[in-house]
Amino acid sequence: LFAIFAFATCGGYSGELRLSVDCANKSESDLSIDIAFAYPFRLHQVNFEAPTCEGKRRETLALIGDFSSSAEFFVTIAVFAFLYSLAATVVYIFFQNKYRENNRGPLIDFIVTVVFSFLWLVSSSAWAKGLSDVKVATDPDEVLLLMSACKQQSNKCLPVRSPVMSSLNTSVVFGYLNFILWAGNIWFVFKETGWHSSGQRHAADTMEKQPGGYNQGGYNQDSYGPSGGYNQPGSYGQVGEYGQSQSYGQSGPTSFANQI
């Protein structure tokens, strides 16, 4: 949906500005000069006619600039992102087992997600700069400077209507929103890969080995374990003064009671 909004607001745009040239000789004036332009913003191919205020002669002019590269790049990324999202949704729903087979599907998905995140950032930034240049090139005040009639103080040149750029501004916003969406999705796709699973298994094995090594050494065997320390039969456990064969630590009280 975000990709659709991105390429629809940019690729479907068309705008128009209107100028007014009031010559000293009113019969030569043109108070409604309409200039229309649209995606992909090859403005140097947008021609219009304006009066010269020198008799009935008119001149043919063109806007300045070609901003099709950034606009087309942005729309292309949006279209391919939409197609990939649509294909991925079908795979997630109907081919889940095939997707997880040999871990190939999650790895491809992860790589493509990273690439699209980078492309969204680059294309959105390029189109934001391109849109800024389009606004300057289609500014009515700037276009009036191209007319020879407007260079004479006796003539009055005025902007009547400026183009509406709200949808183009929206396209830039959706471009950066798509970047945030795809970049945030990297983590969720990474969790499906074998890299994330192997990392979890490695951490689990490390946690299991640490308490095992602690229980096998130290106090459990050498000092107080069943085979060492005070639990072993010692010097007091041999046949001694009282003729007992049990250790003092284990049967001392009983031996003492018997002697009494």
Secondary structure in CASP SS format (residue, H / E / C, confidence):
PFRMAT SS
TARGET T0000
AUTHOR 0000-0000-0000
METHOD secondary structure of the structure
MODEL  1
L C 1.00
F H 1.00
A H 1.00
I H 1.00
F H 1.00
A H 1.00
F H 1.00
A H 1.00
T H 1.00
C H 1.00
G H 1.00
G C 1.00
Y C 1.00
S E 1.00
G E 1.00
E E 1.00
L E 1.00
R E 1.00
L E 1.00
S E 1.00
V E 1.00
D E 1.00
C C 1.00
A C 1.00
N C 1.00
K H 1.00
S H 1.00
E H 1.00
S C 1.00
D E 1.00
L E 1.00
S E 1.00
I E 1.00
D E 1.00
I E 1.00
A E 1.00
F E 1.00
A E 1.00
Y C 1.00
P C 1.00
F C 1.00
R C 1.00
L H 1.00
H H 1.00
Q H 1.00
V C 1.00
N E 1.00
F E 1.00
E E 1.00
A E 1.00
P E 1.00
T C 1.00
C C 1.00
E C 1.00
G C 1.00
K C 1.00
R C 1.00
R E 1.00
E E 1.00
T E 1.00
L E 1.00
A E 1.00
L C 1.00
I C 1.00
G C 1.00
D C 1.00
F C 1.00
S H 1.00
S H 1.00
S H 1.00
A H 1.00
E H 1.00
F H 1.00
F H 1.00
V H 1.00
T H 1.00
I H 1.00
A H 1.00
V H 1.00
F H 1.00
A H 1.00
F H 1.00
L H 1.00
Y H 1.00
S H 1.00
L H 1.00
A H 1.00
A H 1.00
T H 1.00
V H 1.00
V H 1.00
Y H 1.00
I H 1.00
F H 1.00
F C 1.00
Q H 1.00
N H 1.00
K H 1.00
Y H 1.00
R H 1.00
E H 1.00
N H 1.00
N H 1.00
R H 1.00
G H 1.00
P H 1.00
L H 1.00
I H 1.00
D H 1.00
F H 1.00
I H 1.00
V H 1.00
T H 1.00
V H 1.00
V H 1.00
F H 1.00
S H 1.00
F H 1.00
L H 1.00
W H 1.00
L H 1.00
V H 1.00
S H 1.00
S H 1.00
S H 1.00
A H 1.00
W H 1.00
A H 1.00
K H 1.00
G H 1.00
L H 1.00
S H 1.00
D H 1.00
V H 1.00
K H 1.00
V H 1.00
A H 1.00
T C 1.00
D C 1.00
P H 1.00
D H 1.00
E H 1.00
V H 1.00
L H 1.00
L C 1.00
L C 1.00
M C 1.00
S C 1.00
A H 1.00
C H 1.00
K H 1.00
Q C 1.00
Q C 1.00
S C 1.00
N C 1.00
K E 1.00
C E 1.00
L E 1.00
P E 1.00
V E 1.00
R E 1.00
S C 1.00
P C 1.00
V C 1.00
M C 1.00
S H 1.00
S H 1.00
L H 1.00
N H 1.00
T H 1.00
S H 1.00
V H 1.00
V H 1.00
F H 1.00
G H 1.00
Y H 1.00
L H 1.00
N H 1.00
F H 1.00
I H 1.00
L H 1.00
W H 1.00
A H 1.00
G H 1.00
N H 1.00
I H 1.00
W H 1.00
F H 1.00
V H 1.00
F H 1.00
K C 1.00
E C 1.00
T C 1.00
G H 1.00
W H 1.00
H H 1.00
S H 1.00
S H 1.00
G H 1.00
Q H 1.00
R H 1.00
H H 1.00
A H 1.00
A H 1.00
D H 1.00
T H 1.00
M H 1.00
E H 1.00
K H 1.00
Q H 1.00
P H 1.00
G H 1.00
G H 1.00
Y H 1.00
N H 1.00
Q H 1.00
G C 1.00
G H 1.00
Y H 1.00
N H 1.00
Q C 1.00
D C 1.00
S C 1.00
Y C 1.00
G C 1.00
P C 1.00
S C 1.00
G C 1.00
G H 1.00
Y H 1.00
N H 1.00
Q C 1.00
P C 1.00
G C 1.00
S H 1.00
Y H 1.00
G H 1.00
Q C 1.00
V C 1.00
G C 1.00
E C 1.00
Y C 1.00
G C 1.00
Q C 1.00
S C 1.00
Q C 1.00
S C 1.00
Y H 1.00
G H 1.00
Q H 1.00
S H 1.00
G H 1.00
P H 1.00
T H 1.00
S H 1.00
F H 1.00
A H 1.00
N H 1.00
Q H 1.00
I C 1.00
END
